[in-house]
């Protein structure tokens, strides 16, 4: 059996003398692994870089087998990734989280499309962090841990929303928070798609999305910490605050 699809390369590791095992995130077949014959050769190895957009032909005798990939490059993102430390850290965070979070062989075309669009902004440091924060928000939604930021969980207010409950993932107004404000997560306007999203607000938004990735998504997958690559990206971003 076989299929053809487009995908984003997540990881590549040597397999035997000349082959490589790659993991890709594809539009119609989700996160999928396979063997690339000759994947360590001088012709193919440069193509197998994290973030690369690939045309993929997968073949296997049975569906449950790991199978083999034939790959053709569609778009390399190596130049964009090495345009600066923030871009490289951002790319590593995205591919690490996808490899960590996404179920194997389960299509998620919505988050795939958003990931592709995010990757194409990689070298644009001024817009990348906001796009990345929105991507994490979409990733939480895709995985069943979406945040409800529409109204206050305490009094139903739609104005003055300032916090997110770490327990419910719902918005809380400043009035509704009361003495519990210190135990709640920040809800900057940019997390609701409002305002001009200065870096300080984006950092607050990433603190909130990171909490749910660490304390909701990771335990649901039976994992412990989320990938260190995300922390390295956050650290790199915070250096420009």
C-alpha positions in Angstrom: 0.0 0.0 0.0 1.1 3.6 -0.5 0.1 7.2 -0.3 1.4 10.6 -1.4 1.3 13.8 0.7 3.0 17.0 1.6 4.7 17.3 5.0 7.0 19.2 7.3 10.1 17.3 8.5 10.3 17.1 12.3 13.2 14.8 13.0 15.8 12.7 11.1 18.2 10.1 12.5 20.6 7.7 11.0 19.5 4.1 10.4 22.0 1.5 9.5 24.9 2.4 7.1 23.2 4.6 4.6 19.5 5.1 5.5 17.7 7.5 7.8 14.4 7.3 9.7 12.5 10.5 9.4 9.4 11.8 11.2 7.1 14.2 9.3 3.9 16.0 10.0 1.7 15.7 7.0 -1.5 17.3 5.9 -3.6 14.2 5.4 -1.8 11.5 7.4 -0.7 13.3 10.5 2.6 12.6 12.3 4.2 9.7 10.4 7.6 8.0 10.4 9.4 6.0 7.7 12.7 5.0 6.3 14.5 7.0 3.6 16.9 4.7 1.7 20.2 6.6 1.1 19.1 9.2 3.5 22.7 9.9 4.7 24.0 10.5 1.2 25.4 13.8 0.1 22.4 14.2 -2.2 19.6 13.5 0.2 21.0 14.4 3.7 21.0 18.2 3.1 17.3 17.9 2.2 16.4 16.3 5.5 16.6 19.3 7.7 14.0 20.1 10.4 11.3 22.4 9.0 11.8 21.4 5.4 8.7 21.1 3.3 8.7 17.8 1.5 6.7 15.9 -1.2 6.4 12.4 0.3 5.6 9.0 -1.2 5.2 6.4 1.5 5.1 2.6 0.8 4.7 -0.4 3.0 3.5 -4.0 2.6 1.1 -3.6 5.5 -0.3 -0.4 7.0 1.2 -1.1 10.5 4.7 -1.3 9.1 7.1 1.6 9.4 7.4 1.7 5.6 9.7 3.7 3.4 9.6 7.3 2.1 10.6 8.7 -1.2 11.2 12.4 -0.6 11.4 15.5 -2.9 12.1 18.9 -1.5 9.4 21.5 -2.0 10.8 24.3 0.2 13.9 24.5 2.4 13.6 26.7 5.5 17.3 26.4 6.4 18.2 29.9 5.4 15.3 31.3 7.3 16.1 29.2 10.4 19.7 30.4 10.4 18.7 34.1 9.9 19.0 34.6 13.6 18.9 33.0 17.0 15.2 33.7 17.6 14.3 32.0 14.2 16.3 28.9 14.9 15.0 28.6 18.4 11.5 29.1 17.2 11.8 26.4 14.5 13.2 24.0 17.0 10.3 24.7 19.4 7.7 24.1 16.8 9.0 20.8 15.5 9.7 19.5 19.0 6.2 20.3 20.2 4.6 18.7 17.2 6.7 15.5 17.7 5.8 15.6 21.4 2.1 16.4 21.1 0.6 15.1 17.9 -0.8 11.6 17.9 0.8 9.3 15.4 -0.9 8.7 12.0 -3.9 10.9 12.9 -4.7 13.7 10.5 -5.0 17.2 11.8 -5.3 19.4 8.7 -6.2 22.5 10.5 -3.1 22.7 12.7 -1.0 21.5 9.8 -2.1 24.5 7.7 -1.4 26.9 10.6 2.0 25.3 11.1 2.9 25.7 7.5 1.9 29.4 7.6 3.8 29.9 10.8 7.0 28.3 9.3 6.8 30.7 6.4 7.1 33.7 8.8 10.2 32.2 10.3 12.7 34.9 9.4 10.3 37.8 10.3 11.3 38.4 13.9 8.8 41.2 14.4 5.7 39.1 13.6 7.0 35.6 14.5 6.5 35.6 18.3 2.8 36.7 18.0 2.2 34.2 15.3 3.9 31.5 17.4 1.8 32.4 20.5 -1.4 32.1 18.4 -0.1 28.8 17.1 0.3 27.4 20.6 -3.3 28.6 21.4 -4.5 26.7 18.3 -2.5 23.6 19.3 -4.2 23.5 22.7 -7.6 23.8 20.9 -6.6 21.0 18.5 -5.6 18.7 21.3 -8.8 19.2 23.3 -7.5 21.8 25.8 -8.7 25.0 24.3 -9.1 28.1 26.4 -12.5 29.8 26.8 -11.6 33.5 26.8 -15.0 34.8 25.8 -16.5 35.7 29.3 -15.7 35.6 33.0 -16.1 32.2 34.6 -17.2 33.9 37.9 -19.7 36.6 36.9 -20.2 36.2 33.1 -18.7 39.6 32.3 -17.3 40.1 28.9 -15.3 43.3 29.8 -12.3 43.7 32.0 -11.1 40.1 31.4 -7.6 40.0 32.9 -6.9 36.4 34.0 -7.2 32.8 33.1 -8.1 30.1 35.6 -5.4 27.4 35.7 -8.0 24.9 36.6 -10.7 25.5 34.0 -8.9 27.4 31.3 -11.6 30.0 31.4 -11.2 33.8 31.5 -11.7 35.7 34.8 -12.3 39.4 35.1 -10.4 41.6 37.5 -13.6 42.0 39.6 -14.3 38.3 39.5 -10.8 37.4 40.5 -10.9 39.2 43.8 -8.3 37.9 46.4 -7.5 35.0 44.1 -5.9 37.2 41.4 -2.4 36.1 42.5 -3.1 32.5 41.8 -4.4 33.1 38.3 -2.6 33.2 34.9 -2.3 36.4 32.9 -4.8 37.2 30.1 -3.2 39.9 28.0 -5.3 41.4 25.2 -3.2 39.8 22.5 -4.3 36.4 23.7 -7.8 37.3 22.8 -6.7 38.8 19.4 -6.9 42.4 20.6 -4.5 45.3 20.8 -1.2 45.9 19.1 0.5 43.0 21.0 3.8 44.4 22.5 6.4 41.9 23.4 5.6 42.1 27.1 2.0 41.0 26.4 3.2 38.2 24.1 5.5 37.0 26.9 2.5 36.9 29.3 0.5 35.0 26.7 3.2 32.4 26.3 3.4 32.0 30.0 -0.3 31.0 30.0 -0.2 28.7 27.0 2.9 27.1 28.4 1.2 26.3 31.6 -1.5 24.3 29.8 1.0 22.6 27.6 2.9 21.5 30.7 0.1 20.8 33.1 -2.7 19.5 30.8 -1.3 18.3 27.6 1.9 16.6 28.8 0.1 14.5 31.6 -2.6 13.5 29.1 0.1 12.0 27.0 1.8 10.2 29.8 4.9 12.4 29.4 6.6 14.6 31.9 8.2 17.9 30.9 7.4 19.5 27.6 10.4 19.7 25.2 13.3 21.9 26.4 13.3 23.4 22.9 10.3 25.5 23.9 12.1 26.9 27.0 15.1 27.8 24.9 12.8 29.7 22.5 11.1 31.5 25.4 14.5 32.4 26.8 15.7 33.8 23.5 12.5 35.8 23.1 12.7 37.2 26.6 16.2 38.6 25.9 14.7 41.2 23.7 12.2 42.5 26.2 
